[in-house]
Amino acid sequence: MRITLRVIGIGPGGPRQVTLQAIDAMSDVDAFLALEKGTAKSGLLDARRVILDAHAREGYSLVEIPDPPRDRAPADYDAEVRRWHAARADLIATALRDEVGDGGVAAFLVWGDPALYDSTLRIVDDLSARDDLELTVEVIPGVTSASALTAAHGIVANRVGEPIHITTGRRLADTPAGADANQIVMLDADLAFRHTADPDDHIWWGAYVGTDDEILISGRVGDVTGQIVEARADARERIGWIMDIYLLRKASRPTAESPIEGGRAT
């Protein structure tokens, strides 16, 4: 079975951050595939529908695939993620056979960019290795949540000559010395900076960046941590899900780009 499978980056959520290349890639898709994460995150599916209503051809097909369960506190994290990805791939393979068919075009809409902390391309590798599927894979880049965050705050991600380290909340404590001058932190449900950052470090935090629900808080860690914790909890309760990201900067070289006064929230 021959299928063209497109992995389309759609940015962090704002409909106007969808690129012209992504819009072109949506124009002739037979079926858009979406892993459904349950009613608590139905807003994510609704946001995809808004984008598809604007840019996909009339009468497009959106195939919802129930996301298989995952152990959030496994003894072997890597093994559990591999098992989970394999279970996802099995369900997606079935959808490709049943909903797309030979010669068809399918697509995933991926938040942000497919190359940055997203599992879709790993799952596509699994699908491509299957004997009964002959996939032509096309990847369309998207605006990253990292670039949307810095744009929303109106800042540069690093000071002159300094590196930028991109990591997850789970690995924040493992950042080696010298790589922690400017850290972009994703997938941090526990706000790990509360336990790793110096109170004088500076943070730029954002949730639902680029959308109507956008929340931005920035300032000295010691001053704004409570604001971020409260804003995150309130937003998650109100909306039912949350996507957030932050830039954490060491305070060793304060400049006009990294003020150390109290925080602001918008």
DAVEN-V623583 format. One record per residue. RES is the residue in one small letter. PHI is phi in radians with two decimals (none if undefined). BURIAL is 1 if it has 9 or more other C-alpha atoms within 8 Angstrom, else 0. Layout:
# DAVEN-V623583
res | phi | burial
RES | PHI | BURIAL
RES | PHI | BURIAL
This chain:
# DAVEN-V623583
res | phi | burial
m | none | 1
r | -1.73 | 1
i | -2.44 | 1
t | -1.58 | 1
l | -2.08 | 1
r | -1.84 | 1
v | -1.94 | 1
i | -1.92 | 1
g | -1.27 | 1
i | -2.08 | 1
g | 1.40 | 1
p | -1.41 | 1
g | 2.50 | 1
g | -1.31 | 1
p | -0.98 | 0
r | -1.39 | 0
q | -1.64 | 1
v | -1.32 | 1
t | -1.40 | 1
l | -1.09 | 0
q | -1.10 | 0
a | -1.14 | 1
i | -1.06 | 1
d | -1.05 | 0
a | -1.20 | 1
m | -1.42 | 1
s | -1.18 | 1
d | -2.21 | 0
v | -1.40 | 1
d | -1.38 | 1
a | -2.62 | 1
f | -1.63 | 1
l | -1.83 | 1
a | -2.45 | 1
l | -1.35 | 0
e | -1.48 | 1
k | -1.69 | 1
g | 1.82 | 0
t | -1.11 | 0
a | -1.11 | 0
k | -2.02 | 1
s | -1.06 | 1
g | -1.06 | 1
l | -1.13 | 0
l | -1.20 | 1
d | -1.08 | 0
a | -1.14 | 1
r | -1.11 | 1
r | -1.08 | 0
v | -1.04 | 1
i | -1.16 | 1
l | -1.17 | 1
d | -1.03 | 0
a | -1.41 | 0
h | -2.19 | 1
a | -1.45 | 1
r | -1.23 | 1
e | -1.06 | 0
g | 1.39 | 0
y | -1.01 | 1
s | -1.83 | 0
l | -2.01 | 0
v | -1.73 | 1
e | -1.57 | 0
i | -1.99 | 1
p | -1.03 | 0
d | -1.28 | 1
p | -1.14 | 0
p | -1.15 | 0
r | -2.42 | 0
d | -1.34 | 0
r | -1.46 | 0
a | -2.38 | 0
p | -1.37 | 0
a | -1.20 | 0
d | -2.14 | 0
y | -1.06 | 0
d | -1.08 | 0
a | -1.13 | 0
e | -1.16 | 1
v | -1.13 | 1
r | -1.11 | 0
r | -1.11 | 0
w | -1.11 | 1
h | -1.10 | 1
a | -1.12 | 1
a | -1.13 | 1
r | -1.08 | 1
a | -1.06 | 1
d | -1.04 | 0
l | -1.18 | 1
i | -1.17 | 1
a | -1.03 | 1
t | -1.09 | 0
a | -1.12 | 1
l | -1.08 | 1
r | -1.20 | 1
d | -1.48 | 0
e | -1.84 | 0
v | -1.95 | 1
g | 1.48 | 1
d | -1.08 | 0
g | 1.44 | 0
g | -1.47 | 1
v | -2.14 | 1
a | -2.07 | 1
a | -2.66 | 1
f | -1.89 | 1
l | -1.69 | 1
v | -1.89 | 1
w | -1.10 | 1
g | 1.20 | 1
d | -2.10 | 1
p | -1.07 | 1
a | -1.59 | 0
l | -2.04 | 0
y | 0.89 | 0
d | -2.39 | 1
s | -1.65 | 0
t | -1.03 | 1
l | -1.18 | 1
r | -1.16 | 0
i | -1.16 | 1
v | -1.08 | 1
d | -1.03 | 0
d | -1.06 | 1
l | -1.10 | 1
s | -1.14 | 1
a | -1.45 | 0
r | -1.45 | 0
d | -1.15 | 0
d | -1.62 | 0
l | -2.15 | 1
e | -1.96 | 1
l | -1.73 | 1
t | -1.83 | 0
v | -1.73 | 0
e | -2.14 | 0
v | -2.01 | 1
i | -1.97 | 1
p | -1.18 | 1
g | -2.32 | 1
v | -1.08 | 1
t | -1.43 | 1
s | -1.12 | 1
a | -1.14 | 1
s | -1.24 | 0
a | -1.14 | 1
l | -1.12 | 1
t | -1.15 | 1
a | -1.15 | 0
a | -1.08 | 1
h | -1.52 | 0
g | 1.21 | 0
i | -2.26 | 0
v | -1.60 | 0
a | -1.24 | 0
n | -2.50 | 1
r | -1.40 | 0
v | -0.97 | 0
g | 1.38 | 0
e | -1.64 | 0
p | -1.39 | 0
i | -2.09 | 1
h | -1.92 | 1
i | -1.85 | 0
t | -2.60 | 1
t | -1.93 | 1
g | -1.02 | 1
r | -1.10 | 0
r | -1.87 | 0
l | -1.03 | 1
a | -1.16 | 0
d | -1.61 | 0
t | -1.05 | 0
p | -1.26 | 0
a | -1.01 | 0
g | 1.68 | 0
a | -1.79 | 1
d | -1.80 | 1
a | -1.14 | 1
n | -2.43 | 1
q | -2.09 | 1
i | -1.68 | 1
v | -2.04 | 1
m | -2.10 | 1
l | 0.92 | 1
d | -2.07 | 1
a | -1.19 | 0
d | -1.80 | 0
l | 0.87 | 0
a | -1.09 | 1
f | -1.05 | 1
r | -1.05 | 0
h | -1.87 | 0
t | -2.02 | 0
a | -1.49 | 0
d | -1.35 | 0
p | -0.98 | 0
d | -1.52 | 1
d | -1.11 | 1
h | -1.95 | 1
i | -2.28 | 1
w | -2.10 | 1
w | -1.98 | 1
g | -2.60 | 1
a | -2.21 | 1
y | 0.89 | 1
v | -1.09 | 1
g | 1.53 | 1
t | -1.94 | 1
d | -1.17 | 0
d | -1.62 | 0
e | -0.89 | 1
i | -2.25 | 1
l | -2.20 | 1
i | -2.40 | 1
s | -2.52 | 1
g | 2.65 | 1
r | -1.15 | 1
v | -0.92 | 1
g | -1.13 | 1
d | -1.65 | 1
v | -1.98 | 1
t | -0.98 | 1
g | -1.06 | 0
q | -1.08 | 0
i | -1.16 | 1
v | -1.01 | 1
e | -1.17 | 0
a | -1.12 | 0
r | -1.16 | 1
a | -1.11 | 0
d | -1.11 | 0
a | -1.17 | 1
r | -1.11 | 1
e | -1.18 | 0
r | -1.29 | 0
i | -1.71 | 0
g | 1.73 | 1
w | -2.76 | 1
i | -2.62 | 1
m | -2.16 | 0
d | -2.39 | 1
i | -2.78 | 1
y | -2.62 | 1
l | -1.87 | 1
l | -1.99 | 1
r | -2.17 | 1
k | -1.12 | 1
a | -1.55 | 0
s | -1.19 | 0
r | -2.31 | 0
p | -1.07 | 1
t | -2.39 | 0
a | -1.08 | 0
e | -1.48 | 0
s | -2.32 | 0
p | -1.10 | 1
i | -2.01 | 1
e | -1.36 | 0
g | -1.07 | 0
g | -1.48 | 1
r | -2.38 | 0
a | -2.37 | 0
t | -2.32 | 0
